[in-house]
């Protein structure tokens, strides 16, 4: 997308502003899904068989929503898939713009046993390698990591000056307790995001166990990295329900926020 926009003010002292031409690149997006046993934690949404959806079930639905929506915006975007256990592994290496390719990849997506701490270094190496190939085609590269562990912090070793791709994170976690540390995990994910991201990366978290919250977060990630504002300025999506006065509002017992500070 290229073009120049000229904006002129009104009045005798009006200023003239010119926006320089920019190209918005097509994206290659690697979706990496945590397949630790914690991805099988039940959500609060019920499936058609009367059993609750697991996190992994909801993640599959959210990915389908994301891919279909991105391709509706621009059919030139491409997607590949990886899983994260102790380290990252390819699930579907070929980048494709076909929804059927996404469906086939998700059919092969299954959880494993408890994996302990995850090392993100391999994921970042793969992303950097693929990002160079994307750049050669005038495309940009993005990783969307969906992480589900509340008890172990992810680790990585990566040069601080090597930023070849953008990292987005969605973190689904348990409530804080004696056996887990979701705040520390969140902080480690923020550190990784800030360490590797070429453009503005977004991180969203939820400990509510609600599929609709996951879907809402995935919709925010539809935003193109080259067109983003800093995350602290994002005020979408807006609630359609009328908010109660602050004095009347009582936090729900299911809402356990993680501090972004």
C-alpha positions in Angstrom: 0.0 0.0 0.0 1.6 3.2 -1.1 0.5 6.8 -1.3 1.0 10.3 0.0 -1.6 12.1 2.1 -1.6 15.9 2.5 -3.6 17.4 5.4 -4.1 21.1 5.5 -5.5 23.1 8.4 -7.9 26.0 8.3 -7.2 29.7 8.8 -4.4 32.0 7.8 -1.9 30.4 10.0 -2.8 26.8 9.1 0.0 24.3 8.8 0.5 21.7 6.0 1.4 18.2 7.0 2.6 15.5 4.6 2.6 11.8 5.3 5.4 10.0 3.5 4.6 7.1 1.2 4.7 3.8 3.0 4.4 0.2 1.9 2.5 -2.2 4.1 4.0 -5.6 3.6 2.2 -8.9 3.3 2.8 -11.1 6.4 4.2 -14.6 7.0 2.8 -15.6 10.4 4.0 -18.6 12.4 1.5 -19.6 15.0 3.2 -21.5 17.9 0.9 -23.4 20.3 1.9 -24.6 23.8 1.1 -28.3 24.0 2.1 -28.8 27.6 -0.4 -30.7 29.7 -1.7 -27.3 31.0 -3.2 -26.8 27.6 -5.8 -29.4 28.6 -7.2 -27.3 31.5 -10.9 -27.0 31.1 -12.5 -23.7 30.1 -15.9 -22.5 31.2 -17.4 -23.0 27.8 -19.3 -26.3 27.1 -19.0 -28.3 24.0 -21.8 -29.9 22.0 -21.3 -33.2 23.9 -21.9 -31.5 27.2 -18.2 -31.6 28.2 -16.2 -28.4 28.8 -13.9 -27.2 26.1 -10.2 -27.4 27.0 -7.8 -24.5 26.4 -6.5 -26.4 23.4 -10.0 -26.8 21.9 -10.6 -23.0 22.3 -7.2 -22.2 20.9 -8.0 -24.2 17.7 -11.2 -22.3 17.3 -9.5 -18.9 17.9 -6.8 -19.8 15.3 -9.5 -20.6 12.7 -11.1 -17.2 13.5 -7.8 -15.4 13.2 -6.7 -17.0 9.9 -10.1 -16.5 8.2 -10.3 -12.9 9.3 -6.7 -12.2 8.2 -7.3 -13.7 4.8 -10.5 -11.6 4.5 -8.4 -8.5 5.1 -5.6 -9.6 2.7 -5.6 -13.0 0.9 -1.8 -12.7 0.4 -1.0 -13.4 4.1 0.5 -16.8 4.7 0.5 -19.1 7.8 2.6 -21.9 9.2 2.3 -23.8 12.5 4.6 -25.0 15.3 4.2 -26.5 18.7 6.0 -25.7 22.0 6.9 -28.5 24.5 10.4 -28.2 26.0 11.3 -26.5 22.7 9.6 -25.6 19.5 8.9 -28.1 16.7 7.3 -27.7 13.3 3.7 -28.8 13.0 3.2 -27.5 9.4 6.3 -25.9 7.9 4.9 -24.8 4.6 3.5 -21.3 4.6 0.1 -21.2 3.0 -2.8 -18.9 2.3 -5.3 -21.7 2.2 -7.7 -22.2 5.1 -7.7 -26.0 4.3 -4.0 -26.0 5.2 -4.8 -24.5 8.6 -7.6 -27.0 9.2 -5.3 -29.9 8.4 -2.6 -28.5 10.8 -5.1 -28.1 13.6 -6.3 -31.7 13.2 -2.8 -32.9 14.0 -2.5 -30.6 17.0 -2.5 -32.6 20.3 -1.2 -32.0 23.9 1.7 -33.9 25.4 2.6 -34.7 29.0 3.9 -32.0 31.4 7.0 -30.5 29.8 8.5 -28.4 32.5 10.2 -25.1 31.5 10.0 -24.1 27.8 13.1 -22.8 26.0 12.1 -20.3 23.4 15.5 -20.0 21.8 14.8 -22.6 19.1 11.6 -20.9 18.2 13.4 -17.6 17.8 16.1 -19.2 15.7 13.5 -20.7 13.3 11.7 -17.3 13.2 14.9 -15.5 12.4 15.8 -17.9 9.6 12.3 -17.7 8.1 12.2 -14.0 8.5 15.2 -13.6 6.3 13.4 -15.6 3.5 10.3 -13.4 4.0 12.4 -10.2 3.7 13.8 -11.4 0.4 10.2 -11.5 -0.9 9.4 -8.0 0.5 7.3 -9.6 3.3 7.5 -9.3 7.1 7.5 -12.1 9.6 5.5 -12.5 12.8 5.3 -15.1 15.5 2.1 -15.5 17.5 2.9 -17.6 20.6 -0.1 -19.0 22.6 1.3 -20.0 26.0 -0.5 -22.0 28.7 1.9 -22.7 31.6 1.4 -21.1 35.0 4.1 -22.9 37.0 7.3 -22.5 34.9 8.8 -19.5 33.3 9.9 -19.7 29.7 13.6 -19.1 29.0 15.6 -17.8 26.0 19.0 -16.8 24.9 19.0 -14.3 22.1 21.2 -11.4 21.0 19.6 -8.1 22.1 20.4 -6.3 18.8 18.9 -9.0 16.5 15.3 -8.1 15.8 14.2 -9.7 12.6 10.5 -10.5 13.4 7.6 -9.4 15.6 6.4 -11.5 18.5 2.9 -11.5 19.8 1.9 -13.5 22.9 -1.4 -14.7 24.3 -1.1 -16.2 27.8 -3.8 -18.4 29.3 -3.1 -19.1 32.9 -4.4 -20.4 36.2 -5.2 -18.2 39.2 -2.1 -17.4 41.4 -1.5 -20.0 44.0 1.2 -21.8 46.0 2.0 -24.1 43.1 2.3 -21.6 40.3 3.6 -18.1 39.5 1.6 -16.6 36.6 2.9 -13.1 37.3 6.5 -14.2 37.0 5.6 -16.2 33.8 3.9 -13.1 32.3 6.9 -10.9 33.2 9.2 -13.4 31.4 7.0 -13.3 28.3 7.0 -9.5 28.3 10.8 -9.6 28.5 11.0 -12.0 25.6 8.6 -9.9 23.5 10.5 -6.7 24.1 13.9 -8.5 23.5 13.1 -9.9 20.0 10.3 -7.8 18.4 11.1 -5.8 15.3 7.7 -3.9 15.3 5.3 -3.3 18.2 4.5 -6.7 19.7 1.3 -7.2 21.8 0.8 -9.5 24.8 -2.6 -10.4 26.2 -3.4 -12.6 29.2 -6.4 -14.2 30.7 -7.0 -16.3 33.8 -10.8 -16.3 33.5 -11.2 -19.5 31.5 -13.6 -17.8 29.0 -13.3 -18.7 25.3 -14.8 -15.3 24.3 -11.9 -13.5 26.1 -9.4 -15.6 24.0 -11.3 -14.7 20.8 -11.3 -11.1 21.7 -7.5 -11.1 22.2 -7.0 -12.9 18.9 -9.1 -10.2 17.1 -6.8 -7.5 18.5 -3.9 -9.4 17.0 -5.4 -9.0 13.5 -3.7 -5.5 13.5 -0.8 -5.3 11.2 2.6 -4.8 13.0 3.5 -1.9 10.6 0.3 0.0 11.5 0.2 -0.5 15.3 0.2 2.1 18.1 1.9 1.1 21.4 -0.2 -1.4 23.3 -0.9 1.0 26.2 -2.9 3.2 23.8 -5.1 0.3 22.5 -8.6 0.8 23.8 -10.4 -1.8 21.7 -12.5 -3.8 21.7 -15.0 -1.6 23.6 -17.6 -3.2 25.8 -21.1 -3.1 24.4 -22.6 -3.3 27.9 -23.2 -0.2 29.9 -20.6 0.0 32.7 -21.9 0.3 36.2 -20.6 3.3 38.4 -17.3 2.6 39.9 -18.7 2.7 43.4 -21.1 -0.1 42.5 -18.7 -2.4 40.7 -17.4 -5.4 42.4 -14.6 -7.5 40.8 -15.8 -10.9 39.9 -14.2 -13.8 41.6 -13.2 -15.3 38.2 -11.2 -12.2 37.2 -7.6 -12.4 38.4 -5.7 -9.8 36.5 -1.9 -10.0 35.9 -0.1 -6.8 36.3 1.6 -5.4 33.2 4.0 -3.3 35.3 
